[in-house]
């Protein structure tokens, strides 16, 4: 294979295409890309390990820092996991508020992607317009939570802040304004002949590819696989409101854009229903949680990029999780480049790589380097082996297998 | 004496063209900003950019061919300045010589060629991708561009002198007022966007794909020279189109100059609007577009002008 690999065109570690440090090596034959390698691990922060030294309540805010864009997805999944461990049901009002926050985040994240995709294509007008429209949503966030980002709304057993009744008409107004703007943007993008020529038929992922790579979220839905945690395993208020899963059939970059843009309208529909459901009513917004018993729990949330998964285990004695496992959607979405990029041109590969809406800070895994020799010490296989060994050791230490282990194996 | 005169004329036109070019580039940037709901830079932004670049360190990579690396940006700026000074001669002094149209076309390819030279001497992988694109683009837009030039040349009784074309339009009205003129105007406008290297034909630089392409290794005043050459072309190419298609007003009084400026801005705004409402094309799409549709339309225009339409 090595001798066939032609010129290496680097994308990263610092490249205007991607905002985060990661490295794609494109092996090119002229403009055509014949192979792609991906090197990550520039920015591993060890959040799983860190959360084992924090209090249960603090972890909610720690996991918010995993990603700046989908910053409420991780807390929702984490709280779902802890509530699964506790076996409690949260109050209905808290469910609605969680859904509102989750969907607002989807809106702003999708608009952010649309803008960035425009920028990557050299279409800076779309970039600026989409981000301008996103401002309205950030203002709504500021109104509800006090922050434009890192909302700190979630806590175990409910939410931290209530949405005031007098705010709701303003929120509804802003939402309908934003809806009109997104409608305009969607029409402009979907009817643009040059964008269609540029995006249709590139980076196609078939249903088979989606299954092989286990891709999730809009990437999977663009290929006609209608997986969505909100429908498949409802949490928060998603089974209390009326909405549908958006899918497309072709699986190319254009369809990914279509799915994301149309999902915005579903999100607006959900938020509108949630707002009118809590309007004029009073209710509890959280359930008191005193202590976390021994046990384990899993929580999932449909983040803007797909399913995010959290696993927590408590030993009942300490005030922090003994194990906290996180899997972000980009971890399964990014590797699809093997199926979608090879055979395309450099220009197309750039937008295909961005088409899965990659979030590298969620995805980063540990890599161990020798500073003097500038060489990797552990290969991927060795790290996996070490991980399995550690799991076996922990199982022995605990002396018994948890309920989830029994369920899974 | 005459050598000294020519040299001082060159320096004079370099300074004037730089000021005009940087100013019109600012107008382009400002319109772009307003379209995108931004405030945009102040009027002196491009000037301070160049001043800042001239104070920066010039980094030359070890793999590069040092002479070509330094020589190419100077070549770019020189050739675009000569283009501009020919235009000045034609516009202000009604001077010219037979065949200056052909010289002009040659000189306009030199900035692109110098980008190719500079990029290939820098020894960077991304630059090599950039120059391969620039080369393909140069080959592709040159054909419709020449179609667009031939049409007014045939109209003005098959001349190769710019001044003849100007005089022809003074007597018979602007070239754009006929069918072949409209076709030629559209063809030359679009292919000149390719020549200017802005979106949708900025493939050679394509910041988000190949991080600046051919210019990736350039820094300091050498990069500044390329920016200057680009800025001067931003004045020269639209003015060239004005001369070829929208002429007809003598420039010997204030009104004539004002009308020329208005015509120039119409073309500048058209280019700015096109670049803000389109994404970047792929290289194969750009080639197909230039060699397919645009050349066909251009040849149609030539046929029309030959039949007198």
Interface residues (C-beta under 8 A of the other chain):
Chain A: X7 X8 X9 X10 X15 X16 X17 X28 X30 X31 X118 X119 X120 X121 X122 X123 X124 X125 X126 X127 X128 X129 X132 X192 X194 X195 X197 X198 X345 X346 X347 X348 X350
Chain B: X32 X35 X36 X37 X38 X125 X126 X128 X129 X132 X133 X199 X200 X202 X203 X206 X207 X208 X209 X210 X211 X276 X277 X278 X279 X280 X281 X282 X283 X284 X285
